[in-house]
Amino acid sequence: LEAIGKKPLSGDWVPDWATPEKAIEAGLHYRQQIEQASDDYDPAEGLNPGEAAEGAPESEREHVRSVVTDLVLEASETLPSPADGTRYFKTVMGVVDGTTTPLGPLLDRWERERDQTISKASRAMDAAAINHFAAYVAEHEGQTLGITVKDPMQHLRAKGLESLELRMLGGFTEWLLDSAGLTAKTVGSRVSPLKMFWDWCIRKHIISGPNPWDGATRGLKQQAAQQGKSRPKRREFSETELLAILKADPDQRRWAWGQAIRDLMPLGLLTGARQNELCSLTVDRVVQVPGGELLGIGVIEEDAKNSNSIRRVPLHPLVRPIIERRLAAAIATGEPDAPLFPECKPGGPQGKRGYYFSKRFTDFRRDVLGRASDGLVAFHSFRKCFGTYMRRAAVAGVSECQLSVAQKLMGHKPQTITETTYMEAEMPWPVYEAAILGMVDKGLPESVRAALNQKAHTETFKDR
């Protein structure tokens, strides 16, 4: 067989119908046939009414189950090794008898429910957790059972929920920390979805409690805090760093994405918006509030990190030309929801428009500030600058730049019950306008303001 390019009848080879997924499909098919069979069937022909042959099935359902058992047994005996045959028989008959509940269909049901209540970001975390768990189960069974798993996810989906031993589940956290090399904080985010999935299974009465993941993350917060002490904290750009990256011209260096980098930096600095919020701007998210003097941008639920992030932010006159230029180009496409940054294509597990831009900005930042800036500053540092300059302006006497207004503009949750329960959800637009204008006037370093002024004049001249 090997000589003619076929798979040998030994080693890891199994026929397609014997793969875990196919075994589950067979079990579900046979189970449906058995459930549809009648309870009134009398298989003993030629006997008096009510009389049954010794050892014969007493109903059509029992007869069908007997036939199914024989078929599955015969199929299992044709497999290359006794271990393969035993595994196939147990998988199929476990589904038939209801003693094995395959994870695949359960995960599909759970994910459909989750899609209705959580964000794309949370769903991506679910997927990451299941992928890591699949890799762990495959590695664990490879070591303990001596089997080779080619597709960990397919293998996991074929596993019976009841077959996952507590001792194996208990080693997952340790595996994530040691073998997968994840930080304690990330480990917590991988275990949490599994705990929620098991909670869901318990609520659906698929399994009984207690949840085996209860307490699995105990101690991780302390580990994360300890790990955090050894890592530098992400901070805002210094004045020198800001001037360096604002004055560096991406088009004259070796990067693509030059125009996007040049446009998004001032927008990030003067709106405090997150990277993906800016990259995802479309024609209909540029707003002109009735009676307002400044143009604004809107962050909708689709791109918001959470419900507090849904907001509108005024645009300072220094960055308005950027939006107007890109808005005109987007409108010219004729699409009502055309993106303002079409070069920012969706990417990554969550399909975010900021995914690829993040990588290109990292290249740009390293080239201008050096690799020593890794872990210290990133595009998010513009947002930190925004918060810092808001506070400076408030100290300088701009009352509209107080903390409660800055929280609204940055999309942060109010910190007190008074704010969340007894105060208006949105402040008047003129308050936000005054905060943006005051932040630039009283909070921004004069050198940075001058650099942005020069940049704005250059852009306006180019447009003309």
C-alpha positions in Angstrom: 0.0 0.0 0.0 2.8 2.4 0.9 4.5 1.6 -2.5 1.4 2.9 -4.4 0.9 5.9 -2.2 -1.9 4.6 0.0 -2.1 4.6 3.8 -1.0 1.4 5.5 -3.4 -0.7 7.5 -1.3 -0.2 10.7 0.1 2.5 12.8 -2.0 5.6 13.2 -4.3 4.8 10.2 -8.0 4.3 10.7 -10.7 4.4 8.1 -12.7 7.7 7.7 -15.8 6.1 9.2 -14.0 5.3 12.4 -12.7 8.8 13.2 -14.1 10.3 16.5 -16.4 12.7 14.7 -17.8 9.9 12.5 -18.2 7.6 15.5 -20.3 10.3 17.2 -22.4 10.7 14.1 -23.0 7.0 13.9 -23.9 6.8 17.6 -26.4 9.7 17.2 -27.9 8.1 14.1 -28.3 4.7 15.8 -29.8 6.3 18.9 -32.4 8.1 16.8 -33.3 4.8 15.1 -33.7 3.0 18.5 -35.8 5.9 19.9 -38.1 5.8 16.9 -38.7 2.0 17.2 -41.9 0.7 18.7 -42.4 -0.8 22.2 -45.2 -3.1 20.9 -43.3 -5.3 18.5 -43.3 -9.1 19.1 -40.3 -10.6 17.2 -41.2 -14.3 17.9 -43.3 -15.5 14.9 -45.3 -18.7 15.2 -45.8 -18.5 18.9 -49.0 -18.0 20.8 -50.0 -14.4 21.5 -48.1 -13.0 24.4 -45.6 -15.8 24.3 -42.0 -15.0 23.5 -39.0 -17.2 22.6 -36.5 -17.6 25.4 -33.9 -14.8 25.2 -35.6 -13.0 22.4 -36.1 -9.2 22.5 -39.6 -8.3 23.8 -40.0 -5.2 21.6 -39.0 -3.7 18.3 -36.8 -1.2 20.2 -34.9 -4.0 22.0 -34.5 -5.8 18.7 -33.1 -2.7 16.9 -30.7 -2.1 19.8 -29.5 -5.7 19.5 -28.9 -5.3 15.8 -27.1 -2.0 16.3 -24.8 -3.6 18.9 -23.9 -6.4 16.6 -23.2 -3.9 13.7 -21.0 -1.7 15.9 -19.1 -4.7 17.3 -18.5 -6.1 13.8 -17.2 -2.7 12.6 -14.9 -2.3 15.6 -13.4 -5.7 14.9 -12.3 -4.6 11.5 -10.1 -1.8 12.8 -6.3 -2.2 12.7 -5.7 -2.6 16.4 -7.8 -3.8 19.4 -7.3 -0.4 21.0 -8.8 1.4 18.0 -11.7 -1.1 18.0 -12.4 -0.7 21.7 -12.3 3.1 21.4 -14.7 3.1 18.5 -17.1 0.7 20.2 -17.2 2.6 23.4 -17.7 5.9 21.6 -20.6 4.8 19.5 -22.4 2.7 22.2 -21.8 5.4 24.8 -23.7 7.8 22.6 -26.4 5.2 21.9 -26.9 4.4 25.6 -26.7 8.0 26.7 -23.8 7.3 29.0 -21.5 9.4 26.8 -22.4 13.0 26.0 -20.1 14.2 23.2 -18.6 17.7 23.8 -19.0 18.8 20.2 -22.8 19.3 20.1 -22.7 20.7 23.6 -20.1 23.3 22.7 -22.1 24.3 19.6 -25.3 24.8 21.7 -23.4 26.8 24.4 -21.7 29.0 21.8 -25.0 29.7 20.1 -26.4 31.0 23.4 -23.2 32.9 24.1 -23.4 34.7 20.7 -26.7 36.3 21.9 -25.3 37.8 25.0 -21.5 38.6 24.7 -19.2 40.6 22.5 -16.9 39.4 19.7 -14.0 39.9 22.1 -15.5 37.6 24.7 -16.3 35.0 22.1 -12.6 35.1 20.9 -11.6 34.5 24.5 -13.9 31.5 24.6 -12.4 30.1 21.5 -8.8 30.6 22.8 -9.8 28.8 26.0 -11.3 25.8 24.2 -8.3 25.6 21.8 -5.8 25.5 24.7 -8.0 22.9 26.5 -8.1 20.8 23.4 -4.3 21.0 23.1 -3.9 20.0 26.8 -6.3 17.0 26.5 -4.5 15.8 23.4 -1.1 16.1 25.1 -2.3 14.5 28.3 -3.8 11.5 26.6 -0.8 11.1 24.4 1.3 10.7 27.5 -1.1 8.6 29.5 -2.7 6.4 26.8 0.1 6.5 24.2 -2.1 7.7 21.4 -1.3 10.2 18.7 -3.8 13.0 18.2 -3.6 14.7 14.9 -6.4 17.1 15.4 -6.8 18.2 19.0 -10.0 20.1 18.5 -11.7 17.2 16.7 -10.5 14.8 19.3 -11.9 17.0 22.1 -15.3 17.4 20.4 -15.6 13.6 20.2 -14.8 13.2 23.9 -17.6 12.4 26.2 -18.2 15.0 28.9 -18.4 12.3 31.5 -15.0 10.8 30.5 -13.0 13.9 31.4 -11.5 12.8 34.7 -11.2 15.3 37.6 -7.5 14.6 38.0 -6.9 15.5 34.3 -9.0 18.7 34.7 -7.0 19.6 37.8 -3.8 19.8 35.8 -4.9 22.2 33.2 -4.0 25.4 35.1 -0.5 24.1 35.9 -0.1 23.1 32.2 -1.1 26.6 31.1 1.5 28.2 33.4 4.3 25.8 32.7 4.0 24.1 29.3 2.0 26.9 27.5 4.0 29.6 29.2 1.1 31.9 29.8 1.0 34.6 32.5 -1.2 34.1 35.6 -3.6 36.8 34.3 -4.0 35.0 31.0 -4.4 31.7 32.6 -7.4 33.1 34.5 -9.0 34.2 31.2 -8.5 30.6 29.8 -10.1 28.8 32.8 -13.0 31.2 33.2 -14.9 30.2 29.9 -14.5 26.5 30.9 -16.1 27.2 34.3 -19.0 29.0 32.5 -19.4 26.1 30.1 -19.6 23.5 32.9 -22.0 25.8 34.8 -24.2 25.9 31.7 -24.1 22.1 31.5 -25.2 21.8 35.1 -28.0 24.3 34.6 -29.2 22.3 31.6 -29.1 19.1 33.8 -26.7 17.5 31.4 -24.4 16.7 34.3 -24.7 17.2 38.0 -22.6 19.5 40.2 -20.4 20.5 41.7 -18.5 22.4 39.0 -15.0 20.9 38.8 -13.5 24.3 37.9 -14.6 25.9 41.1 -11.5 27.2 42.8 -9.3 26.5 39.8 -8.1 30.1 39.6 -7.5 30.5 43.3 -4.1 32.2 43.9 -3.8 33.4 40.3 -4.5 37.0 41.2 -1.7 37.0 43.7 0.6 35.4 41.1 -0.4 38.0 38.5 0.3 40.8 40.9 3.7 39.3 41.7 4.5 39.0 38.0 3.3 42.5 37.4 5.9 43.9 39.8 8.7 42.6 37.6 7.3 44.1 34.4 7.4 47.8 33.4 4.1 49.5 33.5 2.6 50.9 30.3 2.7 54.7 30.4 1.9 57.8 28.4 4.4 59.2 25.9 6.8 61.7 27.3 6.9 65.1 25.7 10.2 64.2 23.9 8.7 60.9 22.6 5.5 62.6 21.4 7.5 65.2 19.4 9.7 62.5 17.9 6.8 60.3 16.6 4.6 63.2 15.6 7.4 64.8 13.5 8.6 61.6 12.0 7.1 61.2 8.5 6.1 57.6 7.8 6.0 58.2 4.1 9.6 59.1 3.9 10.7 55.9 5.8 10.3 52.3 4.9 6.8 51.6 6.2 3.5 51.1 4.4 0.5 52.5 6.1 2.2 55.9 6.3 -0.9 58.0 5.8 -2.9 55.9 8.4 -0.2 56.2 10.9 0.2 60.0 10.4 -3.6 60.5 10.6 -4.4 58.3 13.6 -1.7 59.6 15.9 -3.2 63.1 16.3 -6.7 61.6 16.5 -5.7 59.2 19.3 -4.0 62.1 21.2 -6.9 64.6 21.0 -9.9 62.2 21.3 -8.6 59.6 23.7 -10.3 57.0 21.6 -9.0 53.5 21.5 -7.0 52.3 18.4 -9.8 50.0 17.1 -12.5 52.6 17.7 -10.6 55.0 15.4 -9.7 52.4 12.8 -13.4 51.4 12.6 -14.8 54.9 11.9 -17.3 55.0 9.0 -19.2 57.7 7.2 -22.2 57.4 9.5 -20.1 57.6 12.7 -19.0 61.2 12.0 -21.6 63.3 13.8 -22.7 66.9 13.8 -24.7 67.5 17.0 -27.5 70.1 16.5 -26.3 73.4 18.0 -22.8 72.1 18.4 -19.8 74.0 17.1 -17.4 71.0 16.8 -17.8 68.0 14.6 -17.7 64.7 16.5 -17.1 61.0 16.1 -19.3 58.2 17.5 -18.3 54.9 19.0 -21.1 52.3 18.6 -21.8 49.1 20.4 -20.2 47.0 17.6 -16.7 48.5 18.3 -17.1 49.5 22.0 -15.1 47.6 24.6 -18.2 47.6 26.9 -21.5 49.5 27.3 -19.7 52.5 28.9 -17.5 52.9 25.8 -20.5 53.8 23.6 -20.1 57.5 23.3 -19.5 60.6 21.1 -16.4 62.7 21.3 -15.9 66.2 19.8 -13.1 66.8 17.3 -10.7 69.6 18.1 -10.1 72.0 15.1 -6.5 70.7 14.9 -7.7 67.2 13.8 -10.9 68.2 12.0 -9.2 68.4 8.6 -8.1 64.8 8.9 -11.7 63.6 9.4 -13.1 65.9 6.7 -10.5 64.7 4.1 -11.2 61.1 4.9 -14.9 61.6 5.1 -15.0 63.2 1.6 -13.1 60.2 0.2 -15.4 57.7 1.9 -18.5 59.5 0.7 -17.2 59.5 -2.9 -17.3 55.7 -2.8 -21.1 55.9 -2.7 -21.3 53.5 0.2 -23.4 54.8 3.2 -21.2 53.0 5.7 -17.9 53.3 3.9 -14.8 53.1 6.2 -12.8 56.3 6.8 -9.7 54.1 7.1 -10.2 51.5 4.3 -6.5 50.5 4.5 -7.2 49.1 8.0 -8.6 45.7 6.9 -10.3 43.5 9.5 -8.0 40.9 11.0 -7.3 38.6 13.9 -9.7 36.3 15.7 -12.1 39.1 16.4 -12.0 40.7 13.0 -10.9 44.0 14.3 -9.8 46.8 11.9 -7.1 47.8 14.4 -5.4 44.4 14.2 -3.0 44.9 11.3 -2.6 48.6 12.1 -1.3 47.7 15.5 1.5 45.7 14.0 2.5 48.5 11.6 2.4 51.1 14.3 4.7 48.9 16.4 7.2 48.8 13.6 7.0 52.6 13.3 7.3 53.2 17.0 10.3 50.9 17.3 12.0 52.6 14.4 11.5 56.1 15.9 11.9 55.4 19.6 13.9 52.2 19.6 13.1 48.7 21.0 13.8 50.0 24.4 10.3 51.5 24.3 8.7 48.0 24.1 6.4 47.4 27.0 6.6 51.1 28.0 4.6 52.8 25.3 2.2 51.8 22.5 -0.6 53.4 20.5 -2.6 53.1 23.8 -0.2 55.6 25.3 -2.0 58.4 23.3 -5.1 57.6 25.3 -3.0 57.8 28.5 -1.7 61.2 27.3 -5.3 62.3 26.8 -6.2 61.5 30.4 -3.0 63.1 31.7 -3.7 66.3 29.8 -7.3 66.4 30.9 -6.1 66.3 34.5 -3.5 69.0 33.9 -6.2 71.3 32.3 -8.5 70.7 35.3 -5.7 71.7 37.7 -5.1 74.8 35.5 -8.7 75.9 36.0 -10.7 74.3 33.2 -13.8 73.1 35.1 -15.1 71.1 32.2 -12.0 68.9 32.3 -12.9 67.4 35.7 -12.7 63.7 36.2 -16.4 62.9 35.6 -16.2 64.6 32.1 -12.9 62.8 31.2 -14.5 59.5 32.2 -17.4 60.1 29.8 -15.1 61.1 26.9 -12.8 58.1 27.4 -15.7 55.7 27.8 -14.9 54.7 31.4 -17.5 53.5 34.0 -18.4 56.1 36.6 -16.7 55.3 39.9 -19.5 56.2 42.4 -23.1 55.1 43.0 -24.1 58.8 42.9 -22.8 59.1 39.3 -24.3 55.9 38.0 -27.7 56.1 39.8 -28.6 59.8 40.4 -26.8 61.8 37.7 -27.7 62.2 34.0 -26.2 59.5 31.7 -25.0 62.1 29.2 -23.8 65.6 29.8 -24.6 68.5 27.4 -22.5 68.4 24.2 -21.1 72.0 24.9 -19.5 70.6 28.1 -17.7 68.0 26.1 -16.7 70.6 23.5 -15.3 72.9 26.2 -13.4 70.0 27.8 -11.7 69.1 24.5 -10.8 72.8 23.7 -9.6 73.4 27.3 -7.5 70.2 27.3 -5.6 71.3 24.3 -5.3 74.9 25.4 -4.3 74.3 29.1 -3.2 70.7 29.3 -1.2 70.0 26.2 2.5 70.9 26.3 3.2 74.0 24.2 5.7 72.2 22.0 3.3 69.4 21.2 0.5 71.9 20.5 2.9 73.8 18.1 3.8 70.5 16.4 0.1 69.7 15.8 -0.5 73.2 14.6 2.3 72.8 12.0 1.0 69.4 11.0 -2.6 70.8 10.6 -1.4 73.7 8.4 0.7 71.3 6.3 -2.3 68.9 5.8 -4.6 71.8 4.9 -2.0 73.1 2.3 -1.7 69.7 0.8 -5.5 69.3 0.5 -5.7 72.6 -1.3 
